[in-house]
Amino acid sequence: MRSRKRLSKAEEESETPERLSTSVPELEPGAPTDLELMAGIQAEDPEALSKLYDRYNGIIKALILRVIHNEAEADDLYGDLEPGEKLLRAKG
C-alpha cells in the first residue's frame, strides 16, 4: 500500500480553487447530455465514451489529487483510466 502525504491545514487552504474544482462542466448548446452519452457507451459507441471522458477528465484528475495529495501518484492513477477509454475508441 502506498503511503499518502497529508497536507497541513495551511497547505490545504493554499490550494487554488481551479486546481480542486469539481463542478460539473456547462454543456454547449446541442451537446449530448451525460445520460445520452451513457446510453451511447452502453451501445459501445466509442465517440460517446470519448466525449464523456473529455468532459470530465479535469474533474476526475482533481478528485484523485484531492484524495492522494501527491501530483505524481495522481498522474499515475489518472493514467490508469486512459487504457479503457482508448480501447473503446479503437473498437469504433
TIMI-2910 file (N, C-alpha, C, CB; in pm, 1 decimal, decimal comma, always signed):
<rs>
+----------+----------+----------+----------+----------+----------+----------+----------+----------+----------+----------+----------+------+
!      n_x !      n_y !      n_z !     ca_x !     ca_y !     ca_z !      c_x !      c_y !      c_z !     cb_x !     cb_y !     cb_z ! resn !
+----------+----------+----------+----------+----------+----------+----------+----------+----------+----------+----------+----------+------+
!    +84,5 !   -118,1 !     +0,0 !     +0,0 !     +0,0 !     +0,0 !    +89,0 !   +124,4 !     +0,0 !    -96,2 !     -0,1 !   +122,5 !  Met !
!    +55,5 !   +220,7 !    -80,2 !   +132,3 !   +345,3 !    -89,1 !   +101,0 !   +434,7 !    +28,6 !   +102,7 !   +418,7 !   -220,4 !  Arg !
!   +204,2 !   +501,4 !    +79,0 !   +179,6 !   +598,4 !   +186,0 !   +135,2 !   +729,6 !   +122,9 !   +307,1 !   +619,4 !   +274,5 !  Ser !
!    +46,0 !   +796,4 !   +189,8 !     -7,2 !   +922,3 !   +138,4 !    +42,4 !  +1037,1 !   +222,7 !   -160,4 !   +920,4 !   +135,6 !  Arg !
!    +86,8 !  +1141,3 !   +156,0 !   +131,4 !  +1261,5 !   +226,1 !     +8,1 !  +1342,8 !   +262,9 !   +230,9 !  +1345,8 !   +138,7 !  Lys !
!     -8,8 !  +1370,3 !   +388,2 !   -120,7 !  +1451,3 !   +433,9 !    -80,8 !  +1598,1 !   +428,5 !   -164,2 !  +1410,9 !   +577,4 !  Arg !
!   -169,7 !  +1679,8 !   +379,6 !   -143,7 !  +1822,9 !   +374,7 !   -178,1 !  +1887,1 !   +508,0 !   -223,3 !  +1888,5 !   +261,4 !  Leu !
!    -97,4 !  +1985,2 !   +545,1 !   -129,2 !  +2061,6 !   +665,1 !   -248,1 !  +2152,6 !   +633,9 !     -5,4 !  +2144,8 !   +714,0 !  Ser !
!   -308,1 !  +2207,1 !   +736,7 !   -422,3 !  +2298,0 !   +717,6 !   -382,5 !  +2416,8 !   +630,1 !   -475,4 !  +2348,0 !   +854,2 !  Lys !
!   -261,8 !  +2469,5 !   +650,7 !   -214,4 !  +2583,7 !   +570,8 !   -198,1 !  +2543,7 !   +424,5 !    -80,3 !  +2637,4 !   +626,5 !  Ala !
!   -147,1 !  +2422,7 !   +400,2 !   -131,0 !  +2375,9 !   +261,9 !   -266,1 !  +2357,4 !   +194,8 !    -52,2 !  +2244,1 !   +258,3 !  Glu !
!   -362,4 !  +2300,6 !   +268,2 !   -496,0 !  +2281,1 !   +212,0 !   -560,4 !  +2414,8 !   +176,7 !   -584,8 !  +2204,2 !   +310,6 !  Glu !
!   -543,2 !  +2513,9 !   +263,3 !   -603,4 !  +2644,8 !   +239,1 !   -536,2 !  +2717,6 !   +123,7 !   -596,0 !  +2729,6 !   +364,6 !  Glu !
!   -410,4 !  +2681,8 !    +94,3 !   -339,6 !  +2748,6 !    -14,5 !   -370,3 !  +2687,3 !   -150,3 !   -191,1 !  +2744,3 !    +10,5 !  Ser !
!   -442,7 !  +2575,1 !   -153,3 !   -478,6 !  +2512,4 !   -279,7 !   -565,4 !  +2609,8 !   -359,1 !   -552,8 !  +2377,0 !   -256,5 !  Glu !
!   -537,1 !  +2620,6 !   -487,0 !   -616,2 !  +2710,2 !   -570,2 !   -749,8 !  +2645,3 !   -603,6 !   -540,1 !  +2746,8 !   -699,0 !  Thr !
!   -857,2 !  +2722,3 !   -609,8 !   -988,2 !  +2666,1 !   -643,0 !   -989,2 !  +2599,3 !   -779,9 !  -1093,9 !  +2774,6 !   -638,6 !  Pro !
!   -913,0 !  +2653,6 !   -877,2 !   -911,7 !  +2594,4 !  -1010,7 !   -855,5 !  +2453,1 !  -1006,3 !   -829,9 !  +2681,0 !  -1107,3 !  Glu !
!   -756,6 !  +2433,4 !   -924,0 !   -691,0 !  +2303,2 !   -916,3 !   -783,3 !  +2198,2 !   -856,3 !   -563,1 !  +2313,2 !   -834,1 !  Arg !
!   -868,3 !  +2237,1 !   -764,4 !   -955,1 !  +2142,4 !   -696,3 !  -1100,8 !  +2152,9 !   -739,0 !   -945,0 !  +2162,5 !   -548,8 !  Leu !
!  -1125,8 !  +2220,8 !   -845,8 !  -1262,3 !  +2240,0 !   -891,6 !  -1326,3 !  +2106,4 !   -929,5 !  -1265,3 !  +2336,1 !  -1010,5 !  Ser !
!  -1443,8 !  +2081,0 !   -875,0 !  -1515,6 !  +1958,8 !   -908,1 !  -1656,7 !  +1991,0 !   -956,2 !  -1520,5 !  +1864,9 !   -786,9 !  Thr !
!  -1675,9 !  +2110,6 !  -1011,0 !  -1808,2 !  +2147,2 !  -1059,3 !  -1834,3 !  +2081,8 !  -1194,6 !  -1822,0 !  +2300,3 !  -1069,5 !  Ser !
!  -1959,8 !  +2057,4 !  -1221,7 !  -1999,7 !  +1995,0 !  -1347,9 !  -1981,2 !  +2096,2 !  -1460,2 !  -2147,6 !  +1944,5 !  -1341,9 !  Val !
!  -1916,3 !  +2054,9 !  -1569,6 !  -1895,8 !  +2148,6 !  -1680,3 !  -2028,4 !  +2186,4 !  -1746,7 !  -1800,5 !  +2087,9 !  -1784,3 !  Pro !
!  -2034,5 !  +2310,7 !  -1793,5 !  -2154,2 !  +2354,7 !  -1865,3 !  -2154,0 !  +2294,9 !  -2005,3 !  -2161,3 !  +2509,7 !  -1872,0 !  Glu !
!  -2270,3 !  +2254,0 !  -2051,7 !  -2281,9 !  +2195,3 !  -2184,3 !  -2302,5 !  +2303,4 !  -2288,6 !  -2396,5 !  +2094,6 !  -2188,8 !  Leu !
!  -2241,3 !  +2284,5 !  -2402,2 !  -2264,4 !  +2374,9 !  -2513,9 !  -2401,2 !  +2344,0 !  -2572,8 !  -2152,3 !  +2361,9 !  -2621,8 !  Glu !
!  -2467,1 !  +2442,6 !  -2634,1 !  -2597,0 !  +2416,2 !  -2696,1 !  -2585,6 !  +2303,3 !  -2798,6 !  -2652,0 !  +2544,1 !  -2763,1 !  Pro !
!  -2676,5 !  +2208,3 !  -2788,3 !  -2677,7 !  +2096,1 !  -2881,4 !  -2587,8 !  +1980,8 !  -2840,7 !  -2637,7 !  +2143,3 !  -3015,8 !  Gly !
!  -2509,5 !  +1997,8 !  -2734,9 !  -2422,3 !  +1889,0 !  -2688,9 !  -2507,0 !  +1780,7 !  -2622,7 !  -2314,0 !  +1942,1 !  -2589,9 !  Ala !
!  -2468,1 !  +1654,2 !  -2638,5 !  -2546,3 !  +1547,8 !  -2574,5 !  -2534,6 !  +1554,7 !  -2422,7 !  -2500,3 !  +1410,2 !  -2624,4 !  Pro !
!  -2640,1 !  +1515,5 !  -2354,9 !  -2638,1 !  +1512,3 !  -2208,7 !  -2555,1 !  +1392,9 !  -2162,7 !  -2782,7 !  +1504,8 !  -2150,8 !  Thr !
!  -2520,9 !  +1391,9 !  -2034,3 !  -2448,3 !  +1278,1 !  -1979,0 !  -2529,3 !  +1149,7 !  -1994,0 !  -2414,6 !  +1302,7 !  -1831,4 !  Asp !
!  -2660,6 !  +1159,5 !  -1974,6 !  -2747,2 !  +1042,7 !  -1987,1 !  -2743,7 !   +987,5 !  -2130,2 !  -2891,7 !  +1078,5 !  -1947,0 !  Leu !
!  -2746,8 !  +1076,3 !  -2227,2 !  -2737,7 !  +1032,9 !  -2367,2 !  -2602,4 !   +968,1 !  -2396,3 !  -2760,1 !  +1152,1 !  -2461,7 !  Glu !
!  -2497,3 !  +1025,4 !  -2340,1 !  -2364,5 !   +967,1 !  -2359,5 !  -2353,9 !   +830,7 !  -2293,2 !  -2256,8 !  +1060,2 !  -2304,3 !  Leu !
!  -2411,9 !   +815,7 !  -2173,6 !  -2409,4 !   +685,6 !  -2106,6 !  -2484,7 !   +580,6 !  -2188,0 !  -2470,0 !   +696,6 !  -1965,8 !  Met !
!  -2595,3 !   +618,4 !  -2249,9 !  -2668,3 !   +525,4 !  -2336,5 !  -2581,2 !   +486,5 !  -2455,8 !  -2801,9 !   +588,3 !  -2385,0 !  Ala !
!  -2506,0 !   +583,1 !  -2508,4 !  -2414,3 !   +553,9 !  -2618,2 !  -2302,9 !   +459,2 !  -2576,4 !  -2354,7 !   +682,2 !  -2671,4 !  Gly !
!  -2252,4 !   +476,3 !  -2455,6 !  -2148,0 !   +387,9 !  -2404,8 !  -2202,5 !   +246,4 !  -2389,8 !  -2093,5 !   +439,5 !  -2269,9 !  Ile !
!  -2325,6 !   +233,5 !  -2340,5 !  -2386,8 !   +101,2 !  -2328,5 !  -2403,0 !    +35,5 !  -2465,1 !  -2522,7 !   +111,4 !  -2258,8 !  Gln !
!  -2420,9 !   +116,9 !  -2568,0 !  -2432,1 !    +65,8 !  -2705,0 !  -2294,4 !    +51,4 !  -2770,4 !  -2520,9 !   +158,7 !  -2789,6 !  Ala !
!  -2187,8 !    +66,1 !  -2689,6 !  -2048,6 !    +52,2 !  -2733,3 !  -2009,1 !   +153,7 !  -2840,1 !  -2025,4 !    -87,1 !  -2786,0 !  Glu !
!  -2060,0 !   +276,3 !  -2824,5 !  -2024,0 !   +385,7 !  -2914,4 !  -1897,4 !   +451,9 !  -2861,1 !  -2140,7 !   +489,5 !  -2927,5 !  Asp !
!  -1784,0 !   +434,6 !  -2931,2 !  -1658,7 !   +492,4 !  -2880,6 !  -1660,5 !   +644,8 !  -2875,5 !  -1543,3 !   +446,9 !  -2966,4 !  Pro !
!  -1736,5 !   +708,2 !  -2962,2 !  -1745,2 !   +854,8 !  -2961,9 !  -1813,3 !   +905,4 !  -2834,7 !  -1821,9 !   +904,3 !  -3086,2 !  Glu !
!  -1911,8 !   +830,6 !  -2785,6 !  -1981,6 !   +869,4 !  -2661,8 !  -1885,8 !   +864,6 !  -2543,6 !  -2103,2 !   +777,0 !  -2635,6 !  Ala !
!  -1806,8 !   +759,6 !  -2534,9 !  -1710,5 !   +749,1 !  -2426,0 !  -1605,8 !   +859,3 !  -2435,7 !  -1643,0 !   +611,7 !  -2427,1 !  Leu !
!  -1562,0 !   +886,3 !  -2556,2 !  -1462,3 !   +991,3 !  -2577,2 !  -1514,9 !  +1126,9 !  -2530,5 !  -1422,3 !   +998,2 !  -2725,3 !  Ser !
!  -1638,7 !  +1158,0 !  -2566,1 !  -1697,9 !  +1285,8 !  -2525,9 !  -1714,4 !  +1294,5 !  -2374,6 !  -1833,4 !  +1305,3 !  -2594,1 !  Lys !
!  -1759,9 !  +1185,9 !  -2311,8 !  -1778,0 !  +1186,5 !  -2167,0 !  -1642,9 !  +1197,5 !  -2097,0 !  -1852,1 !  +1059,5 !  -2121,0 !  Leu !
!  -1545,0 !  +1126,7 !  -2147,2 !  -1409,8 !  +1132,5 !  -2090,9 !  -1353,5 !  +1274,1 !  -2101,6 !  -1316,7 !  +1032,4 !  -2162,9 !  Tyr !
!  -1366,9 !  +1334,9 !  -2219,2 !  -1317,1 !  +1470,9 !  -2238,9 !  -1388,8 !  +1570,3 !  -2147,6 !  -1333,8 !  +1512,6 !  -2385,1 !  Asp !
!  -1516,8 !  +1548,7 !  -2125,4 !  -1595,8 !  +1639,7 !  -2042,8 !  -1552,1 !  +1635,7 !  -1896,8 !  -1743,8 !  +1605,3 !  -2053,4 !  Arg !
!  -1515,8 !  +1518,9 !  -1846,8 !  -1490,1 !  +1503,4 !  -1703,8 !  -1345,5 !  +1473,9 !  -1666,9 !  -1575,0 !  +1395,6 !  -1651,0 !  Tyr !
!  -1253,5 !  +1472,1 !  -1760,7 !  -1116,8 !  +1433,4 !  -1726,0 !  -1052,5 !  +1528,5 !  -1624,8 !  -1031,8 !  +1427,6 !  -1851,1 !  Asn !
!  -1078,4 !  +1656,4 !  -1633,9 !  -1022,6 !  +1751,0 !  -1537,0 !  -1078,7 !  +1730,5 !  -1397,5 !  -1048,9 !  +1892,7 !  -1581,7 !  Gly !
!  -1206,5 !  +1702,0 !  -1388,4 !  -1270,5 !  +1678,1 !  -1260,0 !  -1217,0 !  +1550,3 !  -1196,8 !  -1422,5 !  +1670,0 !  -1276,3 !  Ile !
!  -1202,5 !  +1446,4 !  -1279,3 !  -1152,1 !  +1319,1 !  -1227,8 !  -1010,8 !  +1336,2 !  -1172,5 !  -1153,6 !  +1211,4 !  -1338,3 !  Ile !
!   -926,4 !  +1405,0 !  -1247,8 !   -789,4 !  +1424,8 !  -1200,7 !   -787,3 !  +1507,8 !  -1072,0 !   -704,9 !  +1493,4 !  -1309,5 !  Lys !
!   -870,6 !  +1610,6 !  -1063,4 !   -876,3 !  +1693,1 !   -942,0 !   -920,6 !  +1611,5 !   -821,0 !   -971,5 !  +1811,3 !   -962,4 !  Ala !
!  -1017,9 !  +1521,5 !   -840,5 !  -1064,1 !  +1438,4 !   -729,4 !   -956,7 !  +1340,0 !   -685,0 !  -1190,5 !  +1363,0 !   -768,9 !  Leu !
!   -887,2 !  +1280,7 !   -781,8 !   -777,8 !  +1189,6 !   -746,4 !   -672,4 !  +1266,1 !   -667,7 !   -715,2 !  +1124,9 !   -873,5 !  Ile !
!   -637,6 !  +1384,1 !   -715,4 !   -536,5 !  +1465,5 !   -647,4 !   -581,9 !  +1505,2 !   -507,0 !   -505,5 !  +1591,0 !   -729,6 !  Leu !
!   -708,0 !  +1532,8 !   -492,0 !   -761,7 !  +1569,6 !   -360,2 !   -747,8 !  +1454,3 !   -260,6 !   -909,7 !  +1611,1 !   -372,2 !  Arg !
!   -763,5 !  +1331,9 !   -307,3 !   -752,7 !  +1215,4 !   -220,4 !   -606,8 !  +1176,6 !   -197,2 !   -829,5 !  +1097,8 !   -280,1 !  Val !
!   -527,3 !  +1177,5 !   -302,9 !   -389,4 !  +1128,4 !   -295,7 !   -293,3 !  +1233,0 !   -238,7 !   -342,4 !  +1085,7 !   -434,0 !  Ile !
!   -312,9 !  +1358,5 !   -267,6 !   -224,9 !  +1467,2 !   -221,7 !    -82,1 !  +1452,5 !   -272,8 !   -223,8 !  +1472,5 !    -70,1 !  His !
!    -66,7 !  +1390,6 !   -387,7 !    +65,8 !  +1373,5 !   -445,9 !    +47,5 !  +1376,3 !   -597,5 !   +134,9 !  +1239,1 !   -397,3 !  Asn !
!   +100,8 !  +1479,9 !   -660,6 !    +77,6 !  +1501,1 !   -803,7 !   +126,8 !  +1384,3 !   -889,1 !   +145,6 !  +1628,8 !   -848,5 !  Glu !
!   +244,5 !  +1331,5 !   -859,0 !   +299,6 !  +1221,5 !   -939,0 !   +212,7 !  +1096,3 !   -927,5 !   +443,6 !  +1189,9 !   -894,7 !  Ala !
!   +169,1 !  +1062,8 !   -806,0 !    +82,9 !   +945,9 !   -788,7 !    -54,7 !   +968,6 !   -851,6 !    +67,8 !   +912,6 !   -639,6 !  Glu !
!   -105,3 !  +1090,7 !   -842,0 !   -234,7 !  +1122,6 !   -903,2 !   -225,7 !  +1106,7 !  -1054,4 !   -279,2 !  +1266,6 !   -866,6 !  Ala !
!   -117,0 !  +1153,9 !  -1114,3 !    -97,9 !  +1137,2 !  -1258,7 !    -91,6 !   +989,8 !  -1295,9 !    +29,9 !  +1208,5 !  -1304,7 !  Asp !
!    -24,5 !   +909,9 !  -1212,9 !    -13,1 !   +766,8 !  -1237,5 !   -150,3 !   +699,7 !  -1233,5 !    +80,6 !   +702,4 !  -1134,8 !  Asp !
!   -227,5 !   +729,4 !  -1129,9 !   -361,3 !   +671,3 !  -1118,1 !   -453,4 !   +719,5 !  -1229,8 !   -422,1 !   +705,8 !   -982,3 !  Leu !
!   -443,4 !   +846,4 !  -1261,3 !   -524,4 !   +902,3 !  -1369,9 !   -489,5 !   +834,0 !  -1501,9 !   -503,0 !  +1055,5 !  -1381,1 !  Tyr !
!   -361,4 !   +809,9 !  -1524,0 !   -317,5 !   +742,3 !  -1645,6 !   -372,4 !   +601,5 !  -1658,1 !   -168,0 !   +737,8 !  -1650,4 !  Gly !
!   -398,1 !   +537,0 !  -1543,9 !   -455,6 !   +402,5 !  -1545,6 !   -597,8 !   +401,7 !  -1601,2 !   -454,8 !   +343,7 !  -1405,2 !  Asp !
!   -664,9 !   +515,3 !  -1599,9 !   -801,2 !   +523,3 !  -1653,2 !   -802,9 !   +529,1 !  -1805,5 !   -872,5 !   +645,2 !  -1596,7 !  Leu !
!   -696,8 !   +581,1 !  -1864,6 !   -694,1 !   +603,1 !  -2008,6 !   -701,7 !   +477,1 !  -2093,2 !   -571,9 !   +676,1 !  -2043,7 !  Glu !
!   -640,5 !   +364,2 !  -2056,3 !   -647,4 !   +247,5 !  -2144,3 !   -788,9 !   +204,3 !  -2176,6 !   -574,7 !   +133,2 !  -2082,4 !  Pro !
!   -880,5 !   +209,1 !  -2080,8 !  -1020,4 !   +171,9 !  -2107,7 !  -1083,7 !   +264,4 !  -2210,1 !  -1102,3 !   +174,2 !  -1978,5 !  Gly !
!  -1053,5 !   +390,8 !  -2198,7 !  -1106,8 !   +489,3 !  -2292,4 !  -1046,2 !   +467,4 !  -2430,6 !  -1078,7 !   +633,1 !  -2242,9 !  Glu !
!   -916,6 !   +440,4 !  -2437,3 !   -850,8 !   +417,3 !  -2565,8 !   -899,4 !   +288,7 !  -2631,0 !   -699,6 !   +412,3 !  -2547,7 !  Lys !
!   -927,2 !   +186,9 !  -2550,2 !   -976,7 !    +60,1 !  -2602,8 !  -1110,3 !    +79,6 !  -2672,8 !   -990,3 !    -43,2 !  -2490,7 !  Leu !
!  -1200,5 !   +153,0 !  -2609,5 !  -1331,1 !   +176,0 !  -2672,0 !  -1318,0 !   +261,9 !  -2797,8 !  -1426,7 !   +243,1 !  -2572,3 !  Leu !
!  -1226,1 !   +358,9 !  -2796,8 !  -1205,6 !   +439,9 !  -2918,2 !  -1157,1 !   +352,3 !  -3032,0 !  -1104,4 !   +554,0 !  -2892,2 !  Arg !
!  -1066,7 !   +258,7 !  -3003,0 !  -1011,7 !   +171,1 !  -3105,5 !  -1116,6 !    +73,3 !  -3157,5 !   -891,8 !    +94,9 !  -3050,8 !  Ala !
!  -1212,8 !    +40,5 !  -3073,7 !  -1317,5 !    -53,3 !  -3111,7 !  -1409,2 !     +3,6 !  -3219,5 !  -1398,9 !    -91,8 !  -2990,0 !  Lys !
!  -1422,6 !   +136,3 !  -3219,8 !  -1516,1 !   +201,3 !  -3311,1 !  -1460,6 !   +230,3 !  -3440,8 !  -1565,5 !   +322,8 !  -3256,1 !  Gly !
+----------+----------+----------+----------+----------+----------+----------+----------+----------+----------+----------+----------+------+
</rs>
